[in-house]
Amino acid sequence: MSLKFWKPGTAGPGSNLDRATEVEGNVVQSAPVYSSLSVQSQRERLPIFKHRERLLYCVENHGVIIVVGQTGCGKTTQIPQYLYEAGWAAEGSIIACTQPRRVAATSVATRVAAEVGTVLGDEVGYTIRFEDVSDKERTRILYMTDGMLFRETLVDPLLSRYSAIMIDEAHERSIYTDLLLGVLKKIRRKRPSLRLIVSSATLDATTFLDYFTDSTVPNDATIVSLEGRMYPVEVAYLEEPTPDYVRMAAQLSWNINLRQGPGDILVFLTGREEIDRCLDELSEMIPMLPKSVPRLVPLALHAGLPTDEQLKASVTIDGIKYVVDCGFVKIRTYNPTTALASLPTVPTSIASATQRAGRAGRTSPGVCYRLYPLSVFESLPYSTPPEVTRVDMTTPILQLKSLGIDDLMKFEWVSAPPAEIVLRALEGLVAAGMVGEDGRLTPMGQQVAECPVEVGIARMVSYISPRHFSFK
């Protein structure tokens, strides 16, 4: 298979389109050997370190801080540690950091525990659905999925055990990120001492700033802009579209390992099926590598893997030098007319493609190979529509009502869901007996809202009780 990549104005691959301020000739050819540095030295080399005092000053003087920084600047691992070191976890308080994905919550918690010098689950822990690696008494930095923190509001509506909450990757606008932001805005009116840090990798911070700006509390929200990635990332595009990007990704990974020298390779595909097929393709190619070439060790990374298998891949994230971007993503969509949900594969967004490329610039100069032409990249939408505007709202609405938010029109949405989706969800809840004609939860609805599964499954489980069985 012939792999031909192109960059405007050059004969070889590579473009600094994602770092407009960089010059091609300024690309550093050698990377620091992090393994030989102390943990503290590694932390101080991150771009965010020079902003430490400014961040802490803003947290002290503002209720809501919107942090804007490119992938790799260190905001996810360092900001909770800065808060911890500054005393925000004193007197038994907890610093929380939410992630849209389970994999991120577990892998980042593992990294931060190593930096703090503690066993995972002690001072630093994580909690995801059906798995809690934390200590009720000792954990002070807690990573979790946004859905888990939102569910905690059902038990503790004011989230009283937290002193600071960081909503990471807010630009992805997952449904529970949006719901959390709305609930936290209400909570801060009752608990103004609670600090909220909203972290985004894009420059769309003004949306969040406008949302949290309150005329009754001047200067309560502010933006802190961090510098970009540590190292430049070159970007290469295919000259012509490929009919099979999975096979192309496998072939390209094999060629990178053969010709480009040391460095880990991160391949972005759309799901488990494509990942498994890519691994199968690679397993057939690996025996053809010359003995003098370092062995290629393929590792899968997706939410369907056990935690130990996820961590096996995640520990290599910092060493990534090459990114292969298929240019597609699976997104959840819901058709309120047919009441059918689907998971179609669609082109990614410019913001997402830019973030993917950034994974290659964390510890050394890197290269991102996009498996599509430049013309395709330029035609992509800037961002993916917020999840709340395109998914079934039945479960989220049931949970909001469980929090006492019965008037959905008065809930302060970051982006309001379409009226038809809300109407269909309410009709379904009323028909199922979970919401009464007065718009309030029924006892069954309250019981179902507390189950950590979808409404349909929770309702089925609620009907299955020991009285339905006879034991002999």
N, C-alpha and C positions, 0 to 999 in steps of 0.2 A: 504494500500500500504506500502510495506516495503522499508524504505529508508536506504541504507547501503553505507556509505562513508568510504573511506580508504586513509591513508597517508602512504607512504613507511616507514617501520620501526616502526610504531606505531599501536596501536589498535584503537585509536580514531581519529576523524578528526583533520586536522590542519597540515600545513607545511609552513615553512618560505622560500619557493622556490623563492618568489619575493623579499626577503630581505636576501640575502645570508650572510650578515655580522651579522645578529641577531642570538641569541641563544634562544632556546625554553624556557629555564628557566628564561630568562630576560623579558618575556612578562609582561607588566604592567597590573594589574588587575582592576585598577580604572582610570577613565577619568576625566579631569577637567570639572567642571560645567561652561560652557561658559556663560550661561545666567546670572550668578552672577558677571561676570567680566565686566569692562568697555570696550568700543569699542577699545580704544588704547591698553589695556592689551591683548585683543584677537589678535590684529594685531601683537604685539610684540612676541606672543607665536608661530607664524608661522615660519617654518624653513627658509623662505626667508629673514626674518628681519635682521639676522646677516650678510646678503650679501648686504644690502641696499647701504652702502657707495661705495662698490666695483662696484655695478651695475651703480650707478650714475657717478662714475669716468669713467667707460667704455663708457657710453653714451656721456659723454663730450668729450672723446678723440678718439672715433671710430665712423664711419658712420653707420656700421651694426654690431649688437650684436646678436649672436645666443645664446639663453638662453636654457639650458637643465635642466629640473627638473621633478621629478616624480609627479604624480597626488597628489594634496593635499598640495603641498609646499607653495602655495599662489601666484604664479606668475601672474595668470589671474586678480585677484582683486588688488594686491598690486603694481605691476610695474607701471600701469597708475597713481596711487596715488603718488608714489615716484616721478615720473616725474612732476606731478602737484605741489607737495610741493616744488620741486627744481626750479620752475619758468619756466618750459617749455611751460606753457600755458599763459605766459604773452603776453601783447599787442594783445589780441584777438585771439591768436593761439589756436588750438584744438589738443588734444591728442586723437588719435583714437586707438581702439582695435577691431580687426575683429575676428569673430567666424564662423566656418563652418555651425552652426545650429542656427535657429531662437530662439529655446528654451534657448540656452546658452546665447545669446545676451541679451534677456530680463531679465532672472533670475540673471545674473551676474551684470547687470546695477542696478537692484533693490538692490542687496546686497551692492554694492559700494556706491550708493546714501545714504544708511543708515549709512555706515561708515564715509562718508564725512560730514554727518549731513545736507543733503539738500533734498528737494523734488525731486522725480524722474521726470526728464524732465527739471530741472533747471540747476544747475552746472554739473550734471551727467545725461546723457540721453541715449537713444538707437534709432536706426532706422533700421527697417526691411522692406521687401517688403510690400507696402500698409499700413504701420504704422510707423509714425514718432513721437516719444515722446522725443523731444528735443527743445531747444530754439536757434534760429539763433544767438542771441546776447549774451546769457549768458552761454550756455553749453560749458564746457571746457574739459570734459572727455566724449567721445562718443563711445559707443559700437554698433557694427553693424555687419551684415553678410558680408562675404568677397565679395559676389556678389553685394551688395549695394555700397561698396567702389569702386569696379571695374567700376560700372556704372557711378559713379561720375566722373571718368576720361574722360568720353565722353563729359562732360560739362566743366570740369576744368582739362585739360591734365596734369598739373603740381601739382595738389592737393595743391594749394597754401595756403589754409587756415589751413593746418596741419603742426605742428612743429615736431611731432613724431608719428610714426605709428607702432603699435604692431600687427603682424600677429600671432595669437594664434592657437594652435593645428595644426601647420604646418605639423607635421608628418602624418596627415590624408590625405594630398595631394589631397584635393578636387580640382575640375577643376578650380574654381575661385581663390583658394589659389595659384595654380601654375601660372595662368595668372597674378595675382596681383604681384607676385614676379618678373616676367619678366618685367612688366610695371614699377614697382618701381625701378628696376635696371636701366632702361632708365631714369626715372625721376631724380634719384640721380646724374646722370651725368650733368644734367642741374641745379639741386638744391642740391649741396653737403651738405648744412646745414640741410637738412631733415634727421632725425634720424630714422632708421629702426630697430625694435627689432623683431626677428624671434623666436618664442617660440615653443619648441618641448618637448614632454614627453618621447622621446626615445633617445638612444645614437647615432642616425643616423645623428648627427649634422655635421659631416665632409662633407656630401653631400651639405649642405647649405653653409658651409664655402668655399668649393672649388668653388661653383657657384658664390659667391660674391667676391672672391679674385680677385683683379684687379692689374696687374703688374705696371700700371701707378700710382697707389695710394697705396704705401706700408702700411701694417697694417691697412687698412681701415675696415676690418672685423675681428672679434674676437669671441671666444667662452667663455661663462661664465657658469660654471657647478655648479648647486645647489645641496644641499644634498637632500636625498630622503624623503619619507613620515615621518610624525611625529611619527606614531605608527606602530608596526608590524601587518601584516595581515596573518593569518593562511589560508592555502588553502587545501580544501578537494575535493576528486574526487569520483565519483560513481565507485563501483566495476565492474558493468556491464552497457553497454549502455542502455538507456531508449527508448522505442518505442514512448513515448508521453511526450516530455519535458515540454510542457505547463501544462499538468496535474501534472507532477512531481514538477514543480515550485510552483504551487498553494499548493500542499500537503506539500512541504517543508516549505513554508512560514507559513503555519498554525502551523506546528510542532515547528518552531523556536519561534513563538509567545507564544506557549504553554509551552515550556521547557527551552528556552535559556535566559529568562530574558529581561529587557528593551533594547531598541535599534531599530532604524528604519531599514527596509529591502528594498533593491533596487534590483529589478528583471530585468534582461536584456533579452528582447525578440526581435523578428525581425520586428514587425510592429503592426499596429492598430488592425488587426484581431486577432492576438495572444494575445494582451493585453486585448482586450474585452473578449475573451474566458477565460483567466486566472481570470479576475475579476468575471465572472459568476461562475467559479468553486469555488472561494473563498466565494462568497455570499452564496453558499449552505453549506459551512463548518463552517462559523462564528457562526451560532446559536448553534453549538455543543460545543463551547468553554465553560468551566466552568465559573461561575460568578466571581470567585476569580481571573481569569486571565484578564490582561488588554485587552480591546477591540481592535480588529484588524480593522484598517480603511484603506481599499484599495483605492489608488488614481492612476489614469491613467496619463501618461506623454508622449505625442507625439505631433508632429508638427500640427496635425489636430485639436487640442483643441484651444478654445479661449485663449487669453493671460492670463486672470484672472484665468482660470482653470489650465493653465501651472504653474503659479506662486504659486498656492495653493499647488502643489506638490513640486515645486522647493525649497520652503523655508525650507523643511525638509532635504535637501541634506547634510547639515553639521552634522546632527545627525545620519547618516547611520553607522551601526555597522555590518550589515550582507549584503553580496552581493550574489545573485543567478544568475549564468551565464549559459545561455542555450547553448552557444558555437557556435551559428550561427549568421549570419548577412545578410541583403539584400544589394546587390550592383547593381548599374546600369551597364549594358553591352550593346554593340551595335555591330551588325554584318554588316559590310559594304557591304558584298556580297548580302545579302537579304534586306538591308536597314531597318532592324527591330531592335527595342530596346526591352530589357526585364529587369526584376527586379528579378533575381533568388535568392533563399536562399542558401547561401554557408557557409562552416565552417569559423569561424573567424580566425584571425591571432594570433600568439603568442604575438606580441606587443599590439594588442587590448585587448586580454585576460588579460594581465598584467595590462593594464590601468584600465580595469573594476574592477579588484581585488583591485586596489589602492583606489577606492571610499570608501572602508570600513575602511580605516586607517586615516581619516582626523582628527577626534576629540577624538578617543579612539582606543585601540586594537580592531581588527575586524576579521571576518571570511568570506572567499569567498568559496561558495559551487559551484563547477563546475559540471554541469549535464552531465559529460562524463568521461571516464576513463583517467588515466594518459597517457596511451599509445596513446590515441587520441591526447592529448595535445602535446606530443612530435612529432607527425607527422604533425602538423599544419605548414603552411608557416610562415616565420618570420614576414612578413608584407603584407598588401593588395596592389596590384598593383596600382599606381597612377591613379586617375580617368581620367586624360587626355589621357591615353593609351587605354581606353576601352569604351568611350562614343561617341555619335554623336557630331561632332565638328562644325556643321552648324552654330548654334547661336554664339558660341565663335569666330569663324573666321569672321563672319559678324561684330561683335563688334570690333575685332582687326583692321579690315579694316576701320571701322568708326573712329578709333584713328589715322589713317594714316599709319598703319603698313600693307602695301600691299605685301611686300616680306616676306612671311611666313618662307622662308628658312633662313632668316637673323634674325628672332626673336629669342631671347635667351631663349629657353625653359629650364626649370629645367629638365624635361623629355620630349623628343620630341614625339608627337603622331605618330602612324603608318602612313606611307605614303598613304596606301589605304584609311584610314579614312579621311585624309585631301583631297585626290583626290575626293572621293565621295561627300564630303561637298561642294567643289568648283563646281563640276558638277551640283549639285542641285541648288546652288545659281545662276549660270549662266543660267540654264534652267528656273528659276523663275523670271529672269529679275532683280535680285538684284545686280549682279556683271556683268560688261560688259566684252567683249572679251579681253579688255586690262588689266583685273584683278582688276579694280577699281570699287568702289561702284557707282551704278546708283542713281538717286534721290529717287527712290522707296526704294532701299537698305538702304540709309541713314535714311529715315523715319522709316523703319521697325526696324533698329538697335536701335532706341531710345525707342522702346516699351519694357516694362519690362515683356515680355512674350516670349514664344518660337516663332521661325521664322514663322512656319506654321500658328499659331494663329494670329500673328501680321500682316502677309500678308493678311489674310482673313479680319481682322478689317480694314486694310487700303483701302480695296475695298468697304467697307460699309460706305457710306457718306450720308448726308441728301438729296442729289439729287436723291437717290434711293427710297425715300419715298414721298408719297403725303399726306398732312394733310387736313382734312375736318372739 
